[in-house]
Amino acid sequence: MVRNASATTRSRTSGVDRTLQILDMLSARGTPSSAYDIAKTIGAPVSTIYALVDDLAARGMLSKPDDKRVWLGPRLMRYGLAYESGMDLLTEAKHEMNRLARRLGETIQVCYRDEGDMVVAAMADGDGHFRISSDVGARVPLNWTASGRLLLGHLPEDERLAIFRKIAQPSHTGLAETDPERLCEHAARDFRARLAVQLGASDFAVACIAAPIRDASGACVLTISIVLAEPKARANLDRYGRAVQEAASAVEQALGRSAA
């Protein structure tokens, strides 16, 4: 009986892992894919993925836009909406994001951390012609961005250093810092200052000015940032820095958290 229970546990764990791999692959790719393509991408047996895809589609976790491909299903939308309805922090951050975009006429983003990446959770476009390549759901290595440093800045030094050693990589521009010790130092400094600035590290001629949004424990769980042309950022750094810090403080205060 013990052996059977253990085998069942391993089977369930494997099924959960495969399900998450399928969902992660589809969300990362952003387009419907065939079961065969999914299997090859995640390195799983084709027969296993065909069976799992059918089960997930039958339960609404996946949908089938045509006979050959699958996509994220309506049940996931229900879960997502339920999750977001309880995210007071994100709701307040979106409110300040839109207010700041109207005030400055610049693109504003709210971001969070997912393992080694910074992910765009919400975005409000600016009024002008300046447009950026990243959109909601876009993922960028933490060491490329101002927000990425802030999202690690509250962690103990040894933990920050271990993460940067694991995930730091060169950016397309070649300007992103990759030295783990310097990144560790900069992340702590930026978090203490409640302001981080990135100039051309992830995209040429694009700047990001970010401030941390902290939870009740003082951890940086979100960032709010202004994304704009680098020359404009350099010419108005103090103004934009104050504006984004005020927006982050407003989110924290709206939820009864200290802005100190």
Secondary structure, 3 states (H helix, E strand, C coil): CHHHHHHHHHHHHHHHHHHHHHHHHHHHHCCCEEHHHHHHHHCCCHHHHHHHHHHHHHCCCEECCCCCEEEECHHHHHHHHHHHHCCHHHHHHHHHHHHHHHHHCCEEEEEEEECCEEEEEEEECCCCCCCCCCCCCCEEEHHHCHHHHHHHHCCCHHHHHHHHHHHCCCCCCCCCCCCHHHHHHHHHHHHHHCCEEEECCCCCCEEEEEEEEECCCCCEEEEEEEEEEHHHHHHCHHHHHHHHHHHHHHHHHHCCCCCC
